[in-house]
Amino acid sequence: MISYFQAVVLGLLQGVSELFPISSLGHTVLVPPFLKWHIDQSNDGFLAFVVLTHFATALVLLGFFWRDWLAIVTGIFRSLAMREIKPEDTYARLGWLLIVSTIPAGLLGLLFEQKLRLLFAAPTAVSLALACNGLVLYGIERMRSRRVEEGPHDDGKLAALSWTEATIIGLAQCFALIPGFSRTGLSMAGGLGAGLSHENAIRYSFLLATPIIFAAAVLKVPDLFTTDGPGVIGQAFVGALCAAFSAYFSVRFLLKYFETRTLTPFAVYCVAAGLLAFAIFSF
């Protein structure tokens, strides 16, 4: 059972850690045992609680980028009606690139859901994954420092990604199925590796997060109304409201932050937090 206080803390934490490149699932796994909270994290009700807080975050992202999504959805239908994606049709191409990037994580999530769930009860493994997430972020920044930045955000530059680059970003995002690895961080890393600026990479990452989080919610939120779920419905909605609140300010902060700054501070945090957590849970 999750208390309302725990729901508030986990909801606020999720809204921040889902959008910051520090792994929301990793923090969801590590924080309860660190605070000596006795929560069965493998329970369907708890997983549905987590997914509902993610769903609230996705709604915030949809609210921030609703104009983009309106143009993207319209562009996809326009390309279907015309049976082609015109090179100059920015949002039609961007929409199909996002679909290509979404497919790998969607398929692997469905295939390995039960095995990945076991990691929710393995804080030492998650700690190491969090540290590895930091190393990946630091590594991509070291590689990026040798390349030229390309200026402010531009949806045309997102649409200029190749199908191969979109696939690579999608494959990078797959590692975020493992608690400790960040979806935002890894998809940003893929975007930076493809030559996007930090600002464009975070925008693509936020757009990419929206459909996959919605899809997870469609699959898991119904568990709130099954045998184990009813006991956490109230807590889940409180957690979701808190997640939406913290996600709103996180999006605003990060879009501004990545206009001029890099992933390096988050990389340092992940390595330090991961190693500290590993030491705590190992001894």
BAKOLVEX-188006 format. One record per residue (C-alpha): residue number from 1; x, y, z; residue in three letters. Coordinates in nm, 4 decimals, padded with zeros to 6 digits. Layout:
BAKOLVEX-188006
+-----+----------+----------+----------+--------+
: num :        X :        Y :        Z : residu :
+-----+----------+----------+----------+--------+
: NUM :        X :        Y :        Z :    ala :
...
+-----+----------+----------+----------+--------+
END
This chain:
BAKOLVEX-188006
+-----+----------+----------+----------+--------+
: num :        X :        Y :        Z : residu :
+-----+----------+----------+----------+--------+
:   1 :  00.0000 :  00.0000 :  00.0000 :    met :
:   2 :  00.1208 :  00.3488 : -00.0880 :    ile :
:   3 :  00.0381 :  00.6310 :  00.1516 :    ser :
:   4 : -00.0769 :  00.9682 :  00.0224 :    tyr :
:   5 :  00.2476 :  01.1260 :  00.1449 :    phe :
:   6 :  00.4478 :  00.8686 : -00.0488 :    gln :
:   7 :  00.2283 :  00.9308 : -00.3537 :    ala :
:   8 :  00.3027 :  01.3042 : -00.3366 :    val :
:   9 :  00.6782 :  01.2477 : -00.3063 :    val :
:  10 :  00.6909 :  00.9885 : -00.5853 :    leu :
:  11 :  00.4671 :  01.1994 : -00.8093 :    gly :
:  12 :  00.6802 :  01.5124 : -00.7707 :    leu :
:  13 :  00.9930 :  01.3055 : -00.8214 :    leu :
:  14 :  00.8547 :  01.1408 : -01.1340 :    gln :
:  15 :  00.7607 :  01.4698 : -01.2991 :    gly :
:  16 :  01.1183 :  01.5888 : -01.2602 :    val :
:  17 :  01.3156 :  01.2701 : -01.3207 :    ser :
:  18 :  01.1116 :  01.1641 : -01.6266 :    glu :
:  19 :  01.2055 :  01.4804 : -01.8148 :    leu :
:  20 :  01.5489 :  01.5450 : -01.6705 :    phe :
:  21 :  01.7994 :  01.2934 : -01.8147 :    pro :
:  22 :  01.8358 :  01.1105 : -01.4826 :    ile :
:  23 :  01.5907 :  00.8162 : -01.5150 :    ser :
:  24 :  01.2491 :  00.8321 : -01.3528 :    ser :
:  25 :  01.2239 :  00.4519 : -01.3237 :    leu :
:  26 :  01.5658 :  00.4394 : -01.1621 :    gly :
:  27 :  01.4664 :  00.6907 : -00.8978 :    his :
:  28 :  01.1302 :  00.5196 : -00.8465 :    thr :
:  29 :  01.3127 :  00.1943 : -00.7712 :    val :
:  30 :  01.5874 :  00.3444 : -00.5531 :    leu :
:  31 :  01.4086 :  00.6077 : -00.3451 :    val :
:  32 :  01.1522 :  00.3865 : -00.1600 :    pro :
:  33 :  01.4075 :  00.1384 : -00.0178 :    pro :
:  34 :  01.6469 :  00.4258 :  00.0581 :    phe :
:  35 :  01.3704 :  00.5891 :  00.2666 :    leu :
:  36 :  01.2798 :  00.2496 :  00.4202 :    lys :
:  37 :  00.9366 :  00.2504 :  00.2600 :    trp :
:  38 :  00.7891 : -00.0995 :  00.2437 :    his :
:  39 :  00.6308 : -00.0934 : -00.1007 :    ile :
:  40 :  00.5895 : -00.4010 : -00.3201 :    asp :
:  41 :  00.7293 : -00.2543 : -00.6394 :    gln :
:  42 :  00.6521 : -00.5659 : -00.8447 :    ser :
:  43 :  00.2812 : -00.5361 : -00.7663 :    asn :
:  44 :  00.0508 : -00.4567 : -01.0618 :    asp :
:  45 : -00.1126 : -00.1794 : -00.8610 :    gly :
:  46 :  00.2209 : -00.0060 : -00.8000 :    phe :
:  47 :  00.3212 : -00.0390 : -01.1654 :    leu :
:  48 : -00.0123 :  00.1109 : -01.2688 :    ala :
:  49 :  00.0508 :  00.3946 : -01.0203 :    phe :
:  50 :  00.3883 :  00.4602 : -01.1864 :    val :
:  51 :  00.2365 :  00.4522 : -01.5345 :    val :
:  52 : -00.0410 :  00.6964 : -01.4347 :    leu :
:  53 :  00.2185 :  00.9461 : -01.3118 :    thr :
:  54 :  00.3985 :  00.8990 : -01.6456 :    his :
:  55 :  00.0671 :  00.9564 : -01.8236 :    phe :
:  56 :  00.0248 :  01.2879 : -01.6410 :    ala :
:  57 :  00.3727 :  01.3870 : -01.7589 :    thr :
:  58 :  00.2779 :  01.2970 : -02.1158 :    ala :
:  59 : -00.0293 :  01.5219 : -02.0916 :    leu :
:  60 :  00.1950 :  01.8102 : -01.9878 :    val :
:  61 :  00.4224 :  01.7439 : -02.2866 :    leu :
:  62 :  00.1193 :  01.7323 : -02.5146 :    leu :
:  63 :  00.0052 :  02.0665 : -02.3735 :    gly :
:  64 :  00.3440 :  02.2251 : -02.4374 :    phe :
:  65 :  00.3760 :  02.0941 : -02.7909 :    phe :
:  66 :  00.0110 :  02.0841 : -02.8978 :    trp :
:  67 :  00.0743 :  02.3064 : -03.2012 :    arg :
:  68 :  00.3551 :  02.0768 : -03.3136 :    asp :
:  69 :  00.1387 :  01.7693 : -03.2627 :    trp :
:  70 : -00.1517 :  01.9234 : -03.4527 :    leu :
:  71 :  00.0821 :  01.9927 : -03.7443 :    ala :
:  72 :  00.2428 :  01.6462 : -03.7161 :    ile :
:  73 : -00.0857 :  01.4526 : -03.7108 :    val :
:  74 : -00.2230 :  01.6632 : -03.9960 :    thr :
:  75 :  00.0981 :  01.6017 : -04.1896 :    gly :
:  76 :  00.0785 :  01.2244 : -04.1392 :    ile :
:  77 : -00.2780 :  01.2108 : -04.2679 :    phe :
:  78 : -00.1833 :  01.4378 : -04.5564 :    arg :
:  79 :  00.0982 :  01.2025 : -04.6555 :    ser :
:  80 : -00.1355 :  00.9030 : -04.6321 :    leu :
:  81 : -00.3914 :  01.0758 : -04.8537 :    ala :
:  82 : -00.1229 :  01.1640 : -05.1088 :    met :
:  83 :  00.0551 :  00.8278 : -05.0680 :    arg :
:  84 :  00.3907 :  01.0003 : -05.0435 :    glu :
:  85 :  00.6004 :  01.2099 : -04.8071 :    ile :
:  86 :  00.7062 :  01.5215 : -04.9917 :    lys :
:  87 :  01.0571 :  01.6410 : -04.8999 :    pro :
:  88 :  00.9269 :  01.9915 : -04.8297 :    glu :
:  89 :  00.6450 :  01.8649 : -04.6032 :    asp :
:  90 :  00.8302 :  01.9152 : -04.2725 :    thr :
:  91 :  00.5656 :  01.7885 : -04.0344 :    tyr :
:  92 :  00.4615 :  01.4868 : -04.2393 :    ala :
:  93 :  00.8223 :  01.3702 : -04.2478 :    arg :
:  94 :  00.8747 :  01.4542 : -03.8787 :    leu :
:  95 :  00.5667 :  01.2519 : -03.7883 :    gly :
:  96 :  00.6907 :  00.9418 : -03.9698 :    trp :
:  97 :  01.0387 :  00.9849 : -03.8208 :    leu :
:  98 :  00.8824 :  00.9832 : -03.4720 :    leu :
:  99 :  00.6890 :  00.6673 : -03.5610 :    ile :
: 100 :  01.0107 :  00.4987 : -03.6759 :    val :
: 101 :  01.1862 :  00.6034 : -03.3529 :    ser :
: 102 :  00.8974 :  00.4746 : -03.1398 :    thr :
: 103 :  00.8761 :  00.1235 : -03.2874 :    ile :
: 104 :  01.1900 : -00.0368 : -03.1316 :    pro :
: 105 :  01.1094 :  00.0523 : -02.7686 :    ala :
: 106 :  00.7424 : -00.0326 : -02.8181 :    gly :
: 107 :  00.8196 : -00.3813 : -02.9483 :    leu :
: 108 :  01.0866 : -00.4602 : -02.6882 :    leu :
: 109 :  00.8675 : -00.3284 : -02.4069 :    gly :
: 110 :  00.5903 : -00.5688 : -02.5051 :    leu :
: 111 :  00.8246 : -00.8641 : -02.5529 :    leu :
: 112 :  01.0249 : -00.8282 : -02.2308 :    phe :
: 113 :  00.7766 : -00.6626 : -01.9941 :    glu :
: 114 :  00.7760 : -00.9462 : -01.7400 :    gln :
: 115 :  01.1557 : -00.9815 : -01.7314 :    lys :
: 116 :  01.2091 : -00.6064 : -01.7033 :    leu :
: 117 :  00.9625 : -00.5945 : -01.4149 :    arg :
: 118 :  01.2006 : -00.8080 : -01.2055 :    leu :
: 119 :  01.4488 : -00.5179 : -01.2052 :    leu :
: 120 :  01.2088 : -00.3180 : -00.9883 :    phe :
: 121 :  01.3201 : -00.5411 : -00.7007 :    ala :
: 122 :  01.6934 : -00.5135 : -00.7798 :    ala :
: 123 :  01.8209 : -00.1772 : -00.6480 :    pro :
: 124 :  02.1895 : -00.2726 : -00.6811 :    thr :
: 125 :  02.1483 : -00.3479 : -01.0522 :    ala :
: 126 :  01.9498 : -00.0266 : -01.0997 :    val :
: 127 :  02.2223 :  00.1689 : -00.9194 :    ser :
: 128 :  02.4826 :  00.0442 : -01.1663 :    leu :
: 129 :  02.2514 :  00.1217 : -01.4581 :    ala :
: 130 :  02.2119 :  00.4776 : -01.3287 :    leu :
: 131 :  02.5913 :  00.5173 : -01.3112 :    ala :
: 132 :  02.6225 :  00.3762 : -01.6654 :    cys :
: 133 :  02.3591 :  00.6258 : -01.7808 :    asn :
: 134 :  02.5847 :  00.9031 : -01.6545 :    gly :
: 135 :  02.8833 :  00.7592 : -01.8378 :    leu :
: 136 :  02.6861 :  00.7488 : -02.1630 :    val :
: 137 :  02.5796 :  01.1123 : -02.1233 :    leu :
: 138 :  02.9367 :  01.2174 : -02.0468 :    tyr :
: 139 :  03.0709 :  01.0179 : -02.3403 :    gly :
: 140 :  02.8325 :  01.1756 : -02.5906 :    ile :
: 141 :  02.9238 :  01.5219 : -02.4629 :    glu :
: 142 :  03.2937 :  01.4474 : -02.5075 :    arg :
: 143 :  03.2234 :  01.3386 : -02.8655 :    met :
: 144 :  02.9949 :  01.6372 : -02.9180 :    arg :
: 145 :  03.2621 :  01.8847 : -02.8055 :    ser :
: 146 :  03.4493 :  01.8079 : -03.1260 :    arg :
: 147 :  03.1517 :  01.9037 : -03.3431 :    arg :
: 148 :  02.9974 :  02.2389 : -03.4350 :    val :
: 149 :  02.6695 :  02.3414 : -03.2713 :    glu :
: 150 :  02.3941 :  02.4239 : -03.5185 :    glu :
: 151 :  02.1974 :  02.7020 : -03.3517 :    gly :
: 152 :  01.8430 :  02.7351 : -03.2102 :    pro :
: 153 :  01.5560 :  02.4910 : -03.2419 :    his :
: 154 :  01.4190 :  02.4290 : -03.5875 :    asp :
: 155 :  01.1598 :  02.1636 : -03.6711 :    asp :
: 156 :  01.2989 :  02.1577 : -04.0234 :    gly :
: 157 :  01.6271 :  02.0249 : -03.8858 :    lys :
: 158 :  01.4390 :  01.7564 : -03.6923 :    leu :
: 159 :  01.2636 :  01.6566 : -04.0132 :    ala :
: 160 :  01.6003 :  01.6447 : -04.1910 :    ala :
: 161 :  01.7061 :  01.3411 : -03.9840 :    leu :
: 162 :  01.7533 :  01.0316 : -04.1968 :    ser :
: 163 :  01.5469 :  00.7183 : -04.1435 :    trp :
: 164 :  01.8610 :  00.5452 : -04.0179 :    thr :
: 165 :  01.9247 :  00.8214 : -03.7638 :    glu :
: 166 :  01.5635 :  00.8016 : -03.6453 :    ala :
: 167 :  01.6036 :  00.4260 : -03.6005 :    thr :
: 168 :  01.9267 :  00.4730 : -03.4035 :    ile :
: 169 :  01.7560 :  00.7225 : -03.1716 :    ile :
: 170 :  01.4759 :  00.4695 : -03.1229 :    gly :
: 171 :  01.7240 :  00.1925 : -03.0450 :    leu :
: 172 :  01.9051 :  00.4197 : -02.7968 :    ala :
: 173 :  01.5721 :  00.4836 : -02.6255 :    gln :
: 174 :  01.5260 :  00.1070 : -02.5802 :    cys :
: 175 :  01.7898 :  00.1015 : -02.3053 :    phe :
: 176 :  01.5575 :  00.3220 : -02.0994 :    ala :
: 177 :  01.3336 :  00.0172 : -02.0546 :    leu :
: 178 :  01.5968 : -00.0802 : -01.7959 :    ile :
: 179 :  01.5408 :  00.1213 : -01.4746 :    pro :
: 180 :  01.8405 :  00.3476 : -01.4270 :    gly :
: 181 :  01.8766 :  00.4482 : -01.7901 :    phe :
: 182 :  01.7011 :  00.7690 : -01.8903 :    ser :
: 183 :  01.4681 :  00.7867 : -02.1889 :    arg :
: 184 :  01.5289 :  01.1613 : -02.2208 :    thr :
: 185 :  01.9043 :  01.1231 : -02.1825 :    gly :
: 186 :  01.9459 :  00.8372 : -02.4286 :    leu :
: 187 :  01.7178 :  00.9809 : -02.6950 :    ser :
: 188 :  01.9020 :  01.3125 : -02.6574 :    met :
: 189 :  02.2314 :  01.1260 : -02.6914 :    ala :
: 190 :  02.1039 :  00.9674 : -03.0119 :    gly :
: 191 :  01.9958 :  01.3078 : -03.1420 :    gly :
: 192 :  02.3279 :  01.4691 : -03.0549 :    leu :
: 193 :  02.5080 :  01.1833 : -03.2248 :    gly :
: 194 :  02.2987 :  01.2527 : -03.5349 :    ala :
: 195 :  02.4179 :  01.6133 : -03.5379 :    gly :
: 196 :  02.1305 :  01.7920 : -03.3651 :    leu :
: 197 :  02.1952 :  02.0802 : -03.1284 :    ser :
: 198 :  02.1081 :  02.0302 : -02.7613 :    his :
: 199 :  01.7927 :  02.2381 : -02.8044 :    glu :
: 200 :  01.6751 :  02.0383 : -03.1049 :    asn :
: 201 :  01.7690 :  01.7098 : -02.9365 :    ala :
: 202 :  01.5590 :  01.7847 : -02.6261 :    ile :
: 203 :  01.2614 :  01.8847 : -02.8419 :    arg :
: 204 :  01.2823 :  01.5596 : -03.0402 :    tyr :
: 205 :  01.3180 :  01.3669 : -02.7142 :    ser :
: 206 :  01.0075 :  01.5305 : -02.5654 :    phe :
: 207 :  00.8050 :  01.4695 : -02.8827 :    leu :
: 208 :  00.9234 :  01.1086 : -02.8904 :    leu :
: 209 :  00.8328 :  01.0491 : -02.5248 :    ala :
: 210 :  00.4672 :  01.1441 : -02.5685 :    thr :
: 211 :  00.3297 :  00.8540 : -02.7807 :    pro :
: 212 :  00.5227 :  00.5788 : -02.6009 :    ile :
: 213 :  00.4096 :  00.6996 : -02.2563 :    ile :
: 214 :  00.0494 :  00.7189 : -02.3771 :    phe :
: 215 :  00.0781 :  00.3660 : -02.5152 :    ala :
: 216 :  00.2132 :  00.2353 : -02.1821 :    ala :
: 217 : -00.0753 :  00.4035 : -02.0010 :    ala :
: 218 : -00.3323 :  00.2383 : -02.2267 :    val :
: 219 : -00.1813 : -00.1008 : -02.1395 :    leu :
: 220 : -00.1181 : -00.0576 : -01.7648 :    lys :
: 221 : -00.3608 :  00.1966 : -01.6145 :    val :
: 222 : -00.6511 : -00.0550 : -01.6341 :    pro :
: 223 : -00.4576 : -00.2544 : -01.3703 :    asp :
: 224 : -00.5653 :  00.0120 : -01.1203 :    leu :
: 225 : -00.9127 : -00.1396 : -01.1382 :    phe :
: 226 : -00.8102 : -00.5044 : -01.0988 :    thr :
: 227 : -00.7588 : -00.7077 : -00.7804 :    thr :
: 228 : -00.4505 : -00.5235 : -00.6555 :    asp :
: 229 : -00.5283 : -00.1818 : -00.7976 :    gly :
: 230 : -00.8316 : -00.0335 : -00.6178 :    pro :
: 231 : -00.6314 :  00.0234 : -00.2994 :    gly :
: 232 : -00.4101 :  00.2798 : -00.4748 :    val :
: 233 : -00.6555 :  00.4605 : -00.7054 :    ile :
: 234 : -00.6732 :  00.7689 : -00.4860 :    gly :
: 235 : -00.2989 :  00.7741 : -00.4319 :    gln :
: 236 : -00.2407 :  00.7245 : -00.8043 :    ala :
: 237 : -00.4443 :  01.0305 : -00.8975 :    phe :
: 238 : -00.2753 :  01.2407 : -00.6288 :    val :
: 239 :  00.0618 :  01.1223 : -00.7564 :    gly :
: 240 : -00.0412 :  01.2034 : -01.1132 :    ala :
: 241 : -00.1418 :  01.5595 : -01.0195 :    leu :
: 242 :  00.1914 :  01.6113 : -00.8441 :    cys :
: 243 :  00.3768 :  01.4666 : -01.1427 :    ala :
: 244 :  00.1950 :  01.7040 : -01.3780 :    ala :
: 245 :  00.2831 :  01.9989 : -01.1534 :    phe :
: 246 :  00.6555 :  01.9213 : -01.1387 :    ser :
: 247 :  00.6655 :  01.8182 : -01.5071 :    ala :
: 248 :  00.5285 :  02.1568 : -01.6150 :    tyr :
: 249 :  00.8122 :  02.3456 : -01.4501 :    phe :
: 250 :  01.0654 :  02.0840 : -01.5614 :    ser :
: 251 :  00.9759 :  02.1283 : -01.9292 :    val :
: 252 :  00.9977 :  02.5058 : -01.9027 :    arg :
: 253 :  01.3335 :  02.4860 : -01.7292 :    phe :
: 254 :  01.4892 :  02.2284 : -01.9622 :    leu :
: 255 :  01.3843 :  02.3966 : -02.2865 :    leu :
: 256 :  01.5556 :  02.7123 : -02.1636 :    lys :
: 257 :  01.8518 :  02.5295 : -02.0094 :    tyr :
: 258 :  01.9494 :  02.3432 : -02.3261 :    phe :
: 259 :  01.9565 :  02.6621 : -02.5320 :    glu :
: 260 :  02.3061 :  02.7209 : -02.3935 :    thr :
: 261 :  02.4084 :  02.4267 : -02.1723 :    arg :
: 262 :  02.4962 :  02.0575 : -02.1931 :    thr :
: 263 :  02.4283 :  01.7146 : -02.0406 :    leu :
: 264 :  02.7503 :  01.7128 : -01.8385 :    thr :
: 265 :  02.6027 :  01.8155 : -01.4966 :    pro :
: 266 :  02.3409 :  01.5413 : -01.5270 :    phe :
: 267 :  02.6106 :  01.2908 : -01.6213 :    ala :
: 268 :  02.8082 :  01.3742 : -01.3069 :    val :
: 269 :  02.4958 :  01.3469 : -01.0924 :    tyr :
: 270 :  02.3990 :  01.0060 : -01.2349 :    cys :
: 271 :  02.7447 :  00.8575 : -01.1831 :    val :
: 272 :  02.7704 :  00.9924 : -00.8279 :    ala :
: 273 :  02.4154 :  00.8955 : -00.7295 :    ala :
: 274 :  02.4444 :  00.5527 : -00.8900 :    gly :
: 275 :  02.7712 :  00.4663 : -00.7162 :    leu :
: 276 :  02.6452 :  00.5986 : -00.3823 :    leu :
: 277 :  02.3251 :  00.3965 : -00.4129 :    ala :
: 278 :  02.5237 :  00.0855 : -00.5082 :    phe :
: 279 :  02.7393 :  00.1257 : -00.1976 :    ala :
: 280 :  02.4333 :  00.1731 :  00.0248 :    ile :
: 281 :  02.2401 : -00.1268 : -00.1092 :    phe :
: 282 :  02.5435 : -00.3577 : -00.1318 :    ser :
: 283 :  02.6660 : -00.3290 :  00.2244 :    phe :
+-----+----------+----------+----------+--------+
END
